[in-house]
């Protein structure tokens, strides 16, 4: 991990509340990982405290891996290990991406889950059975109780 991650995180920390509308509450670097505490302000996970990390081991030479450490039922997050799937983190990756782009990607996927191309087994099975609307309704119920 390069010195630039620490430098970026220090710069982002000074304005994290304003650039994320208060949705990212913490940003720390430890062992080549940028740790975040995220509380979405709308959507299916509104008000739910979620912990993510951005593995920046080879940053900025190769894409960072993003993982959710919290248990979450999300179509684009693997239940098994919390791997987050977003084109920005894989196919659309560019060495020009910065840590704040990864943070924006995490917020984007929380506000705009891709139910059409689910990574989660729960949503894959629901889609195969043509039960996706029910799966989404169940998700809403679980996150509003």
BATOR-544578 format. One record per residue (C-alpha): residue in one letter; residue number from 1; y, z, x. Coordinates in nm, 3 decimals, always signed. Example, Ala and Ser with C-alpha at 12.3 -4.5 7.8 and 13.67 -1.06 7.14 Angstrom:
! BATOR-544578
residu,num,yy,zz,xx
a,1,-0.450,+0.780,+1.230
s,2,-0.106,+0.714,+1.367
This chain:
! BATOR-544578
residu,num,yy,zz,xx
x,1,+0.000,+0.000,+0.000
x,2,+0.339,-0.088,+0.128
x,3,+0.647,+0.123,+0.159
x,4,+0.800,-0.098,-0.111
x,5,+0.599,+0.075,-0.387
x,6,+0.753,+0.411,-0.303
x,7,+1.094,+0.250,-0.279
x,8,+1.051,+0.072,-0.615
x,9,+0.925,+0.384,-0.789
x,10,+1.219,+0.586,-0.658
x,11,+1.459,+0.320,-0.788
x,12,+1.279,+0.292,-1.125
x,13,+1.261,+0.670,-1.170
x,14,+1.639,+0.688,-1.168
x,15,+1.653,+0.468,-1.479
x,16,+1.303,+0.493,-1.633
x,17,+1.417,+0.660,-1.953
x,18,+1.679,+0.394,-2.022
x,19,+1.472,+0.087,-1.931
x,20,+1.178,+0.201,-2.147
x,21,+1.380,+0.356,-2.431
x,22,+1.232,+0.694,-2.338
x,23,+0.871,+0.576,-2.377
x,24,+0.775,+0.640,-2.014
x,25,+0.818,+1.007,-1.937
x,26,+0.681,+1.029,-1.584
x,27,+0.636,+0.802,-1.288
x,28,+0.470,+0.929,-0.970
x,29,+0.297,+0.772,-0.670
x,30,-0.020,+0.928,-0.535
x,31,-0.301,+0.769,-0.328
x,32,-0.175,+0.410,-0.372
x,33,-0.153,+0.459,-0.748
x,34,+0.156,+0.471,-0.965
x,35,+0.087,+0.723,-1.243
x,36,+0.265,+0.697,-1.578
x,37,+0.288,+0.912,-1.886
x,38,+0.364,+0.684,-2.180
x,39,+0.456,+0.781,-2.536
x,40,+0.504,+0.466,-2.750
x,41,+0.792,+0.488,-2.999
x,42,+0.631,+0.257,-3.257
x,43,+0.308,+0.076,-3.342
x,44,-0.048,+0.199,-3.382
x,45,-0.012,+0.454,-3.100
x,46,+0.334,+0.583,-3.191
x,47,+0.385,+0.933,-3.053
x,48,+0.047,+0.943,-2.876
x,49,+0.068,+1.064,-2.514
x,50,-0.118,+0.818,-2.292
x,51,-0.173,+0.829,-1.919
x,52,-0.202,+0.510,-1.714
x,53,-0.210,+0.425,-1.351
x,54,-0.126,+0.110,-1.162
x,55,-0.350,+0.071,-0.859
x,56,-0.115,-0.078,-0.600
x,57,-0.351,-0.075,-0.302
x,58,-0.281,-0.435,-0.198
x,59,+0.059,-0.468,-0.366
x,60,+0.245,-0.706,-0.351
x,61,-0.012,-0.938,-0.188
x,62,-0.256,-0.929,-0.481
x,63,-0.243,-0.816,-0.844
x,64,-0.246,-0.448,-0.923
x,65,-0.520,-0.315,-1.147
x,66,-0.402,-0.118,-1.447
x,67,-0.615,+0.154,-1.605
x,68,-0.566,+0.386,-1.899
x,69,-0.688,+0.736,-1.820
x,70,-0.657,+0.855,-2.180
x,71,-0.924,+0.797,-2.441
x,72,-0.784,+0.523,-2.662
x,73,-0.923,+0.276,-2.911
x,74,-0.739,-0.045,-2.823
x,75,-0.863,-0.406,-2.840
x,76,-0.742,-0.483,-2.488
x,77,-0.851,-0.166,-2.308
x,78,-1.214,-0.105,-2.213
x,79,-1.346,+0.221,-2.355
x,80,-1.582,+0.263,-2.059
x,81,-1.333,+0.276,-1.772
x,82,-0.989,+0.221,-1.926
x,83,-0.932,-0.120,-1.767
x,84,-0.630,-0.288,-1.925
x,85,-0.651,-0.661,-1.991
x,86,-0.328,-0.859,-2.001
x,87,-0.267,-1.210,-1.863
x,88,+0.026,-1.075,-1.665
x,89,-0.221,-0.864,-1.467
x,90,-0.462,-1.153,-1.397
x,91,-0.412,-1.525,-1.470
x,92,-0.032,-1.513,-1.497
x,93,+0.009,-1.286,-1.196
x,94,+0.267,-1.377,-0.936
x,95,+0.360,-1.204,-0.610
x,96,+0.712,-1.185,-0.752
x,97,+0.601,-0.926,-1.008
x,98,+0.730,-0.575,-0.947
x,99,+0.615,-0.233,-1.063
x,100,+0.861,-0.239,-1.355
x,101,+0.694,-0.564,-1.474
x,102,+0.362,-0.379,-1.487
x,103,+0.527,-0.097,-1.682
x,104,+0.672,-0.351,-1.926
x,105,+0.324,-0.506,-1.958
x,106,+0.172,-0.170,-2.049
x,107,+0.438,-0.115,-2.315
x,108,+0.394,-0.472,-2.440
x,109,+0.020,-0.433,-2.492
x,110,+0.070,-0.103,-2.675
x,111,+0.321,-0.262,-2.912
x,112,+0.146,-0.602,-2.938
x,113,-0.231,-0.558,-2.913
x,114,-0.424,-0.886,-2.901
x,115,-0.680,-0.853,-3.178
x,116,-0.772,-1.225,-3.146
x,117,-0.924,-1.185,-2.799
x,118,-1.053,-0.827,-2.786
x,119,-1.195,-0.669,-2.474
x,120,-1.307,-0.356,-2.655
x,121,-1.665,-0.361,-2.789
x,122,-1.546,-0.195,-3.109
x,123,-1.310,-0.481,-3.189
x,124,-1.548,-0.753,-3.061
x,125,-1.819,-0.635,-3.301
x,126,-1.569,-0.601,-3.585
x,127,-1.445,-0.954,-3.520
x,128,-1.800,-1.096,-3.511
x,129,-1.876,-0.926,-3.843
x,130,-1.544,-1.047,-3.992
x,131,-1.444,-0.681,-4.030
x,132,-1.137,-0.687,-3.808
x,133,-0.892,-0.588,-4.086
x,134,-1.105,-0.280,-4.160
x,135,-1.123,-0.194,-3.790
x,136,-0.744,-0.211,-3.768
x,137,-0.707,+0.008,-4.080
x,138,-0.947,+0.262,-3.926
x,139,-0.743,+0.255,-3.605
x,140,-0.427,+0.333,-3.800
x,141,-0.598,+0.621,-3.981
x,142,-0.729,+0.771,-3.656
x,143,-0.383,+0.765,-3.498
x,144,-0.196,+0.910,-3.794
x,145,-0.419,+1.213,-3.851
